[in-house]
Amino acid sequence: MNNDLKAKPKISKAYAMQLATIFLGFIIFGISENIKGPAIPRIQFDFHLDEMQLGTLLSLNALGYLIACSFTAVLTHKLGIKAVSLMAFGLMLISGILIFFSHSYPVFSSSYFLMYIGNGMLEIGLAILGARIFVKNTGTMMNLSHFFYGLSSTVAPMIASGLMSVSLFGHMLDWRGMYLVMLSLSILPMIPAFLSRFPGDDLAMEDRIPLKSLVRDPALWLLVLILSFGVVSELAVGGWLVNFLEKAYKWDSVSASGMLSIFFLCFSAARLLLGPVTDKIGFNLSLIIFAAVSAVCTFIAILGGESAAFLFAAAGIGIAPIYPTVMAFIAKRYPRGSDTAITFTVTLMGIGSVIGNYLIGAIMKVVRNSYGADTELGLLRGLQAGYGFIGLCALICAISGCFLYRYLKARNELI
């Protein structure tokens, strides 16, 4: 009888609604993050932005994401994850409407900034919820939930590219209409979120591990480094790969968007299939191996030229498990402080994203100018240097994983 009672929550309506919220939430998160790939060249053209200005735009968006991460934990403690999730989805819907009506750069950048506020709130909420309900096979379930991010990221660039050429009522949707249509899908996960009951909000404050105790753990700081460099490497692909292939190799929009979709196909397949591997070989080794694979693929793709461009997509296999594995690591190492630890690491990760996106654009511009700003060679070398920084981030992620492994092994605390 006791076993039956314990098994019941796994198939209950509440658990089903929680899973639906997580899975649909990550689908929307993947869409909102990765439809920008095909849109960025058009946005750059419409507003006459150079590469550094484009990098600054992406950095400001990452700043909005960072701001959201800093206050979402407080809102979660006060209002609960349900309210936070509904607010996040609502903000993304509103931002899609505002982007559609943005015909000046200040209005557009403000609307885009608002979307990333919603993204930041959503990511913290989903990560906290996952840490609370995935108590068994944590690595597998975290990777499975993040698989839905990869799944939507795979199809989002192709759908976005197609929608931008669709005419509706005699008017082409273009990138503004595409954002409106895609972000309106945020309504879907609002339904299970509204119907859900979420665990853990009633945990007393005295039972939570305080932030002061967490920041004294060197392992948490190493996780911050791993997450920050890993996520910069991951998210930068969505923003820069299409731009790179179109300008460096003169690919058309459909072909370049197709390669981005292949990247996310590899990305989503890795999260679907490699979750059990992380549970089997351990989170520590997984972080080292996967980040190193991504770095090697990226560097070979750059050095090998157009014929090796498929390795840009293959890099998705390595970088995909980094984020969910870090979340699983936190859930296991800090079971009574996962909310605080997740907020801390993701907030600092946001700072890394702000700096990383800015540096990519800045490196591209500096190197391009050094070879001749108006020459084909200057453009190629600038793009290669900026993308090389993406590979370097994956390499630093792997090196940080080695330091974490050494630290925890010395204390017999490997996970």
Residue pairs with C-beta under 8 A, 6 or more apart in sequence:
9 15
14 196
14 197
15 133
17 192
17 195
17 196
17 197
18 129
18 133
18 196
18 198
18 199
20 189
20 192
20 196
21 85
21 126
21 129
21 189
21 192
21 193
21 196
22 126
22 129
22 130
22 145
22 148
23 145
23 148
24 148
24 188
24 189
24 192
25 85
25 89
25 122
25 125
25 126
25 189
25 193
26 126
26 145
26 146
26 147
26 148
26 149
26 152
27 148
27 149
27 151
27 152
27 189
28 89
28 92
28 122
28 152
28 185
28 186
28 188
28 189
29 119
29 122
29 123
29 126
29 149
29 152
30 148
30 149
30 150
30 151
30 152
30 153
30 156
30 264
31 152
31 153
31 156
31 182
31 183
31 185
32 92
32 115
32 118
32 119
32 182
32 183
32 186
33 119
33 149
33 153
33 235
33 238
34 152
34 153
34 156
34 157
34 238
34 260
34 264
35 156
35 157
35 159
35 160
35 178
35 179
35 182
36 238
36 239
37 157
37 160
37 238
37 239
37 241
37 242
37 243
37 257
37 260
38 157
38 160
38 161
38 164
38 175
38 242
38 253
38 256
38 257
38 260
39 160
39 164
39 175
39 178
39 179
40 54
40 239
40 242
40 243
41 242
41 243
41 246
41 253
42 164
42 174
42 175
43 49
43 108
43 175
44 54
46 175
47 105
47 108
49 57
50 365
51 361
51 364
51 365
51 368
51 382
51 386
52 361
52 362
52 364
52 365
53 361
54 361
55 357
55 358
55 359
55 360
55 361
55 362
55 364
55 365
56 358
56 361
57 109
57 112
58 239
58 357
58 358
58 361
59 353
59 354
59 355
59 357
59 358
59 361
60 109
60 113
61 112
61 113
61 115
61 116
61 357
62 116
62 350
62 353
62 354
62 356
62 357
63 113
63 350
63 354
64 113
64 114
64 115
64 116
64 117
64 120
65 116
65 117
65 119
65 120
65 123
65 350
65 353
66 120
66 347
66 350
66 351
66 353
66 354
67 117
67 120
68 116
68 117
68 118
68 119
68 120
68 121
68 124
69 120
69 123
69 124
69 343
69 346
69 347
69 349
69 350
70 343
70 347
72 84
72 120
72 121
72 124
72 125
72 343
73 124
73 128
73 339
73 340
73 342
73 343
75 83
75 84
75 87
75 121
76 84
76 124
76 125
76 128
76 201
76 339
77 201
77 339
80 198
80 201
81 125
81 128
81 129
81 198
81 200
81 201
82 193
82 194
82 196
82 197
82 198
84 121
84 124
84 125
85 122
85 125
85 126
85 189
85 193
86 190
86 193
86 194
87 118
87 121
88 118
88 119
88 121
88 122
88 125
89 118
89 122
89 186
89 187
89 189
89 190
89 193
90 118
90 186
90 190
91 114
91 115
91 117
91 118
91 121
92 115
92 118
92 119
92 122
92 183
92 186
93 183
93 184
93 186
93 187
94 114
95 111
95 112
95 114
95 115
95 118
95 183
96 115
96 179
96 180
96 181
96 182
96 183
96 184
96 186
97 180
98 107
98 110
98 111
98 114
99 108
99 111
99 112
99 115
99 176
99 179
99 180
99 183
100 176
100 177
100 179
100 180
101 107
101 176
102 108
102 110
102 111
102 176
115 183
120 350
123 346
124 342
124 343
124 346
126 145
127 327
127 342
127 346
128 200
128 338
128 339
128 342
129 198
130 141
130 142
130 145
130 327
130 331
131 327
131 330
131 331
131 338
131 339
131 342
132 198
132 199
132 200
132 338
133 199
134 141
134 142
134 145
134 328
134 331
137 275
137 276
137 279
138 279
138 328
138 331
138 332
139 275
139 276
139 278
139 279
139 283
139 286
139 324
139 325
139 328
140 275
140 276
140 278
140 279
141 275
142 275
142 324
142 325
142 327
142 328
142 331
143 271
143 272
143 274
143 275
143 278
143 321
143 324
143 325
143 328
144 271
144 272
144 275
145 324
146 271
146 320
146 323
146 324
147 268
147 271
147 272
147 275
149 268
149 271
150 264
150 267
150 268
150 269
150 270
150 271
150 272
150 316
150 320
151 268
153 238
153 264
153 267
153 268
154 261
154 264
154 265
154 267
154 268
155 261
155 264
156 182
156 264
157 238
157 242
157 257
157 260
157 261
157 264
158 257
158 258
158 261
159 182
160 175
160 178
160 182
160 257
161 253
161 254
161 257
163 173
163 177
163 178
163 181
163 182
164 172
164 173
164 174
164 175
164 177
164 178
165 172
165 173
166 172
166 173
166 177
167 173
168 177
171 177
173 180
173 181
200 339
203 336
207 336
208 336
208 337
208 339
208 340
209 334
209 336
209 337
209 340
209 341
210 337
210 340
211 340
211 344
213 337
214 220
214 334
214 337
214 340
214 341
214 344
215 221
215 344
218 407
219 333
219 404
219 407
219 408
219 413
220 334
220 341
220 344
220 345
222 400
222 401
222 403
222 404
222 407
223 326
223 329
223 330
223 345
223 404
224 344
224 345
224 348
224 349
225 396
225 397
225 400
226 287
226 291
226 322
226 326
226 397
226 400
226 401
226 404
227 322
227 323
227 326
227 345
227 346
227 349
228 348
228 349
228 351
228 352
228 353
228 356
229 352
229 356
229 393
229 394
229 396
229 397
229 400
230 291
230 319
230 322
230 323
230 326
230 393
230 394
230 397
231 322
231 323
231 349
231 352
231 353
232 352
232 353
232 356
232 357
232 390
232 393
233 294
233 295
233 298
233 319
233 390
233 391
233 393
233 394
233 397
234 319
234 320
234 322
234 323
235 353
236 356
236 357
236 360
236 390
236 393
237 260
237 263
237 312
237 315
237 316
237 319
237 390
238 260
239 357
240 360
240 386
240 387
240 390
241 256
241 259
241 260
241 263
241 312
242 253
242 256
242 257
242 259
242 260
243 383
244 312
244 383
244 386
244 387
245 251
245 255
245 256
245 259
245 309
246 252
246 253
246 256
247 379
247 383
248 379
248 380
248 383
248 384
249 306
249 309
251 259
259 309
259 310
259 312
259 313
262 310
262 313
263 312
263 313
263 315
263 316
264 316
265 313
265 316
266 313
266 314
266 315
266 316
266 317
266 320
267 316
267 317
267 319
267 320
268 320
269 317
270 290
270 316
270 317
270 318
270 320
270 321
271 320
271 321
271 324
274 286
274 290
274 320
274 321
275 321
275 324
277 286
278 286
278 321
278 325
278 328
281 289
282 414
282 415
283 325
283 328
283 329
283 332
283 415
284 401
284 404
284 405
284 408
284 409
284 414
284 415
285 405
286 321
286 325
287 322
287 325
287 326
287 329
287 397
287 398
287 401
287 404
288 398
288 401
288 402
288 405
289 318
290 317
290 318
290 319
290 320
290 321
290 322
290 325
291 318
291 319
291 322
291 394
291 395
291 397
291 398
291 401
292 318
292 394
292 395
292 398
293 315
293 317
293 318
294 315
294 316
294 317
294 318
294 319
294 391
294 394
294 397
295 318
295 391
295 392
295 394
295 395
295 397
295 398
296 318
297 311
297 312
297 314
297 315
297 317
297 318
298 311
298 312
298 315
298 387
298 388
298 390
298 391
298 394
299 388
299 391
300 308
300 311
301 308
301 309
301 310
301 311
301 312
301 314
301 315
302 384
302 387
302 388
302 391
304 311
315 391
315 394
318 394
319 394
322 397
326 345
327 342
329 415
330 338
330 341
330 342
330 345
331 338
332 415
333 341
333 413
333 415
334 340
334 341
356 389
356 393
359 389
360 386
360 387
360 389
360 390
361 386
363 382
363 385
363 386
363 389
364 382
364 383
364 385
364 386
365 382
366 382
367 378
367 381
367 382
367 384
367 385
367 386
368 378
368 379
368 381
368 382
368 383
369 378
369 382
370 378
370 381
371 377
371 378
371 381
371 382
372 378
405 414
408 414
408 415
